[in-house]
């Protein structure tokens, strides 16, 4: 991490993207967001009524839809659950948005950056987020956080 970023308590762009995805997933999980966002992701407990006896039905994980292309992996319905499912339970069970932000930044501080670079599918999420940012920049979008 660059010393200037550390001094300002800023995250690198790749982790800032993951931070924003995690924030949106937290608002979905706590039902503080519009319905169209809630409808874009599905928890394991909502998928099938026959799963109510399974351990995964009582957890807080979200299902990750399969995609055929790398472009499909960049969709929020895929990237959001990947980031959320990769968070530790202590971060996911935060009481408020402020405590969630604090726990998330503490987990992704200088010591925690290396531990969150791989997704559940084994793909490097940092490269995926960087590709998304460069694609958006190439289309003329300004990336302002």
N, C-alpha and C positions, 0 to 999 in steps of 0.2 A: 504494500500500500504506500502511496506517495506521502511524504511527510506533511505536505500542505493539506491533503485530504484528512489526514489523521488529526491535525491541529484544529481544523474547522469542524471535526466530527461529521464529515461527509462520507458517504459510501461511494465506491467506484460505480460507474454507469451500469455495469452488468448486474451488480448486486442491488442497485437502486431499482432496476426493472423488477427483480425478484421481490424486493420490498413492496413495491406498488401492487404486484400481483397478490402477495400475501395479505396486504391490507384489504383489497377487494374481496378476497376469499373470506377474511374474518367478518366483514360486513354481511356477506352472504350467510355465513354460518350463524351469525347472531340475529339474522332477519332484520337488518338495518339498511337494506338496499332495495331498489326497485325490483318488481317481479320479473322483468325480462332478464336480469342478471341471475336471479335465483333459478329461473327455468333453464339457463344455459349449462348448469352443472347438476350432477345427481349424486347424492350420497348412496353408499351401499345399502343402507336400510330402506331407501325409497324405491329401489329398483324392482324388487320382487317380494311379494308378501310371504312367500315360502321360505325366505331367508331369515325370518325373525328369530329363529333359534340359533343361528350362527353367531360366532364371536364378532365377525365383521359387521353385523347389523347393529351392534351396540357401540361400535367405534365411531370416530369422527372423520374417517377417511372418505374421500370422494372417488367415484369411479373415473378412470381415465379412458376415454373412447379411443379405439384403434383408428389410426390414420394410415393412408397409403403413401403420403408424400411428406417431405420435411416441411413443406409450406403448411400442411395441415397440422403439424406439431406446434406451430406458432399460434394457433387459434386459442382464444381465452378458455374455451371449454376443455382444452387439453392442457395448456400451460398452467392454468390456475390450479387444477387438482394436483398436478405434478409437484408444484411448489408447496401446496398445503400439506400433501401427504408426506413430504420430506421434512416438515418441521417437527421438532421434538414435542411431546405431549405437554410439557410444561409451558411452552409458548402458545400452543393451540388453546389451552384452557385458561387463558387470561380473562380477568373479570371485566375489563373495560378496554376501549380502544387505545387509551394512553398507556396502560400497562402492557398491552400487546405490542405497541410500537417500541417501548423500552426493552422488553424481553427480546424482541426480534433484532434490534440493533445490537444488544449485548451479545446475542448469539452469533451475529455476523461481524463482530468487531475484528481487530487484528488477529486474534487467536482463532476465531471461528470461521474465517473466510475459506480456508482450504477444505473444511469438512463438508461444505454444502455445494460443491461443484459438480456432483454427479446426480443424475435423476434415477428414478426407480427403474426406468427402462435401460439404464446403462449408458445413455447418451450424455454428452457434456452439455449441460444446460447453459453454462456461461457462453459457449460458442453459439448456441441457439439464440440467446438473448442478444448477443452482439450482432448476429446476422439479421435479426429482426430490426435492430436499431439502424443498421446500415441500409437495409432495404427501405425503411421509412424515410431515412435521410435522402436516399436516391430518388424517391418519389416526390421529394420537395417538402416533406414534413419537417418542421423544426422540433427537435426533441428537447422540451423544457420540463424540468422536474421541479 
